[in-house]
Amino acid sequence: MDKDELDLHRIPPEAPWGPHTDRAFHGVEFLPEDLGEALNKTAMRVNEKYSSLPAEEKGIHIINIRAIEDIGYVQHESILLNSLCQDPDANCKHGLYFRDGKRKVDYILVYHFKKSSVSKTLTRRIHHNDSSARSIKQDHQLPGKGGHLDVGESELHMDYHEDDKRFRREEYEGNLMEAGLELERDEDTKIHGVGFVKIHAPWNVLCREAEFLKLKMPTKKVYQINQAHGLLKKINSVIQKITEPIQPKVAELKPQTVKRLSYPFSREKQHLFDLSDKESFFDSKTRSTIVYEILKRTTCTKAKYSMGITSLLANGVYSAAYPLHDGDYEGENVELNDRKLLCEEWASYGVFYKYQPIDLVRKYFGEKIGLYFAWLGVYTEMLIPASIVGVIVFLYGCATVDENIPSMEMCDERNNITMCPLCDKTCSYWKMSSACATARASHLFDNPATVFFSVFMALWAATFMEHWKRKQMRLNYRWDLTGFEEEEAHPRAEYEAKVLEKSLRKEYIHKKTDKEKLTWKDRFPAYFTNFVGIIFMVGLTFAIVFGVIIYRISTAAALALSSTPSGRSSVRVTVTATAVIINLVVIIILDEVYGCIARWLTQIEVPKTDKSFEERLIFKAFLLKFVNAYTPIFYVAFFKGRFVGRPGDYVYIFHSFRMEECAPGGCLMELCIQLSIIMLGKQLIQNNLFEIGIPKMKKLIRYIKLKQQRSLDHEEHMKKKQRYEVDYNLEPFAGLTPEYMEMIIQFGFVTLFVASFPLAPLFALLNNIIEIRLDAKKFVTELRRPVAVRAKDIGIWYNILRGVGKLAVIINAFVISFTSDFIPRLVYLYMYSENGTMHGFVNHTLSSFNVSDFQGGTAPNDPMELGYEVQICRYKDYREPPWSENKYEISKDFWAVLAARLAFVIVFQNLVMFMSDFVDWIIPDIPKDISQQIHKEKVLMVEVFMKEEQGKLQMIETWKDKDMKKGENCNNHSPKVSRSHSGSMSSCHSYHIDV
């Protein structure tokens, strides 16, 4: 009979599987052919583990499996299962369990397969008749070479690459089963052309892997947690009653007076652990972590070189791998689960005023994500006092604006101070009183209270870091992470692929296959590309800022030609506002571009482990985004108005554009505008609208695609979606780097230039209240469930935070000294003031210029615009007057102010650094009660083992006594023993125990 002819026969359960059969067909298991003779012995065991059919149904009528495989009808076990039971989802709880309703799904592997039209016809035929699998198979002859259906040659042979992927999956899944995991396949899903492999870890596998991973699990030993006494106890009870309305309603937040002693799991010491409920001993987060470790460790060697799950995902053998969510989070008849509880008490904007259920977050998502949200919560809490002080400083500025003598002098029209033109030719002379509004507004942020606020924020940053370290230690103790050390991670898929490529190249040349690894020589092109790329990106940022400067200068000159006085008076505000908006748009665009470029630069380096990849990516992304976000602000704070020259000798760009100057009230007001618009714009547009809008758009696109597919296949549309199908349509988890990055950039806005914008902590606080719930909603409802990762700290981000905090002290010292007028005022008050007041300060900071000294072609076209002829105009600088011998040279006042500014920077920086280090030193990293509890746990653990050893010794002593008594009985019954009976004598002591 021809190999492709349809041959109806019955395969009994004990029959050996043919070399061309697929691994799983309609609930029957087929192992790879390379297992040899072991197949006959293990076939039944694998069937029981891998299939959910009852024993009497395991012999199934099928038709020449080779022919079915050739037409693309592969691995449809669920089709048969659907035909054998009325409601296949009744026991499996819509995908959370295997079809037997007992084994829980711990992990899902997803792959794509080719589903031909013939396969769909066959599926419809099977679904058409609900009687039994045997009658279906006997009554309908399946398509083949001698069948009634005419199948094209292209559909008779599967694509070579698809075959290769299928063989790899077969071997990999076989290896997973050898590792002890139990699998169940489902290709009859609502998603067209997508198959799912459900993975379950049985108890013995969980115990074995928990021991390998050194997971700390609760023992039977329960001990009392040290409680506060006296006044402290009363204070804690009062605080607890006050904060009770803002606590989430979850069981984990109830005050605990006792705690179970935890110890790394050991199979030999199972009697020590609380195994009263084996189903809940390993929670879903731990089970998925264990399965993921097995997936990473298990390899597929069909291609001569091993490939782990990361390589299989990278090469498209599997399209996704993820653990399942616990269930639905919305609906009337949804059972209460951790996901639903998190959605109600955490991922809802209606509970924004409540604390986060951090323990429940950790229980569901793992320690790494739990630490992120705990850190975000601590940061947000610490912003409350900073916001209050910032508002007080701002209100102080508002209250004293009418008492500020310099701004009053600038607004006084009787002073009649005529200022030099702001640009050549088109700009004319102007009155200083026209800048009255800017001067008054500058005082809101440029007053003595801002110096105090800068010192306060430096100490606040140090206190925040110490508070977080203490909080982190408390969480480590509560989550049983004390003593946890990260082990060496598995290599990344890209690294393995690169090593594989290098090995193949060397094997082709040298005919040897030694173990290879990537050296610096292999990575040198990538390192060089990284260096050139980062330099180019930084240069691009500078070029864009320079382009905005040109825009400001040219726009100011163009607006100065306005015929209306109101248009000319609003030139500075218009130019500043439009330039800042341009900067904001460019920053948001470049942020996305730089994030992609940083990832690409890191990928071409091919780091070995995920941790190394993440750290390199964070460094590059932070460097590029830091430069992108803060370069325009640095320009306004430290460069604008510093290199303009003087009237008659201005500095020009491209010999045509004059460098722009600061306003008469200084550049601090403009710095405040720049900082506030960029900070608020980034938070509103990038952090909130993008995070809400982009996932919604992706979800809409996926919905439209699925709707189109459903219209093409009505049968698939009528099926009910399983849990793993719903989760497959969610966005994959992309890591915590974007979440941390936006918060670190915000932390920079709050600390680096806080002297110019005291309201920055307030706006950061308002943003974070929304951000916490936004991120929570995203994790619970929009993303696939991430694999839980153990971590005892926030990693490299802590070092970045400390670096930003130290840099903030230096930057604020320079902002106060060089950007604000704080130091010039002090110098004037104590060195030049005649009556000890600030009267005359404005006049002291202005120099004089004789209009006859203008260069040719730079004087105003309309010198009589003010209604009188101007002979002397004023400009802000410390220079000699035109009637001096050294006219227009830098005066002694300039050097006195410069010396005072540098002295202030040194004193301020060292004083604040010392105070920050003092705060760091005086606050212990580990709370006293936590250190006592950790010590108590160690003592209790020693006691537990000592008692166990004593019990063993007592048992041994009991056995010894019994042995001695048996020996005495033997001696009493046979006092004279001959040599011939010595053997029977020795048998009396056969129970002796060698201690």
Secondary structure as GFF3:
##gff-version 3
##sequence-region A 1 995
A	DSSP	beta_strand	8	11	.	.	.	ID=ss1
A	DSSP	beta_strand	24	25	.	.	.	ID=ss2
A	DSSP	beta_strand	28	29	.	.	.	ID=ss3
A	DSSP	three_ten_helix	33	35	.	.	.	ID=ss4
A	DSSP	alpha_helix	38	50	.	.	.	ID=ss5
A	DSSP	three_ten_helix	55	57	.	.	.	ID=ss6
A	DSSP	beta_strand	60	63	.	.	.	ID=ss7
A	DSSP	alpha_helix	65	70	.	.	.	ID=ss8
A	DSSP	alpha_helix	77	84	.	.	.	ID=ss9
A	DSSP	alpha_helix	89	92	.	.	.	ID=ss10
A	DSSP	beta_strand	107	112	.	.	.	ID=ss11
A	DSSP	alpha_helix	117	128	.	.	.	ID=ss12
A	DSSP	alpha_helix	133	139	.	.	.	ID=ss13
A	DSSP	alpha_helix	153	156	.	.	.	ID=ss14
A	DSSP	alpha_helix	160	178	.	.	.	ID=ss15
A	DSSP	beta_strand	182	186	.	.	.	ID=ss16
A	DSSP	beta_strand	194	200	.	.	.	ID=ss17
A	DSSP	alpha_helix	203	212	.	.	.	ID=ss18
A	DSSP	beta_strand	216	224	.	.	.	ID=ss19
A	DSSP	alpha_helix	231	243	.	.	.	ID=ss20
A	DSSP	three_ten_helix	244	246	.	.	.	ID=ss21
A	DSSP	three_ten_helix	251	253	.	.	.	ID=ss22
A	DSSP	beta_strand	258	264	.	.	.	ID=ss23
A	DSSP	three_ten_helix	267	272	.	.	.	ID=ss24
A	DSSP	alpha_helix	278	281	.	.	.	ID=ss25
A	DSSP	alpha_helix	284	297	.	.	.	ID=ss26
A	DSSP	alpha_helix	309	314	.	.	.	ID=ss27
A	DSSP	beta_strand	320	322	.	.	.	ID=ss28
A	DSSP	alpha_helix	338	345	.	.	.	ID=ss29
A	DSSP	three_ten_helix	349	351	.	.	.	ID=ss30
A	DSSP	alpha_helix	358	365	.	.	.	ID=ss31
A	DSSP	alpha_helix	367	399	.	.	.	ID=ss32
A	DSSP	three_ten_helix	401	403	.	.	.	ID=ss33
A	DSSP	alpha_helix	405	411	.	.	.	ID=ss34
A	DSSP	three_ten_helix	413	415	.	.	.	ID=ss35
A	DSSP	beta_strand	418	419	.	.	.	ID=ss36
A	DSSP	beta_strand	430	431	.	.	.	ID=ss37
A	DSSP	three_ten_helix	432	435	.	.	.	ID=ss38
A	DSSP	alpha_helix	436	445	.	.	.	ID=ss39
A	DSSP	alpha_helix	448	478	.	.	.	ID=ss40
A	DSSP	alpha_helix	493	510	.	.	.	ID=ss41
A	DSSP	alpha_helix	520	559	.	.	.	ID=ss42
A	DSSP	alpha_helix	565	569	.	.	.	ID=ss43
A	DSSP	alpha_helix	571	605	.	.	.	ID=ss44
A	DSSP	alpha_helix	610	634	.	.	.	ID=ss45
A	DSSP	pi_helix	635	639	.	.	.	ID=ss46
A	DSSP	beta_strand	645	646	.	.	.	ID=ss47
A	DSSP	beta_strand	649	650	.	.	.	ID=ss48
A	DSSP	beta_strand	652	653	.	.	.	ID=ss49
A	DSSP	beta_strand	657	658	.	.	.	ID=ss50
A	DSSP	alpha_helix	668	681	.	.	.	ID=ss51
A	DSSP	pi_helix	682	689	.	.	.	ID=ss52
A	DSSP	alpha_helix	690	712	.	.	.	ID=ss53
A	DSSP	alpha_helix	714	718	.	.	.	ID=ss54
A	DSSP	alpha_helix	723	728	.	.	.	ID=ss55
A	DSSP	alpha_helix	737	751	.	.	.	ID=ss56
A	DSSP	alpha_helix	760	777	.	.	.	ID=ss57
A	DSSP	pi_helix	778	782	.	.	.	ID=ss58
A	DSSP	alpha_helix	796	814	.	.	.	ID=ss59
A	DSSP	pi_helix	815	819	.	.	.	ID=ss60
A	DSSP	alpha_helix	822	827	.	.	.	ID=ss61
A	DSSP	pi_helix	828	832	.	.	.	ID=ss62
A	DSSP	alpha_helix	841	845	.	.	.	ID=ss63
A	DSSP	beta_strand	846	850	.	.	.	ID=ss64
A	DSSP	three_ten_helix	851	853	.	.	.	ID=ss65
A	DSSP	beta_strand	872	876	.	.	.	ID=ss66
A	DSSP	alpha_helix	892	922	.	.	.	ID=ss67
A	DSSP	alpha_helix	928	973	.	.	.	ID=ss68
A	DSSP	three_ten_helix	979	981	.	.	.	ID=ss69
A	DSSP	alpha_helix	982	988	.	.	.	ID=ss70
###
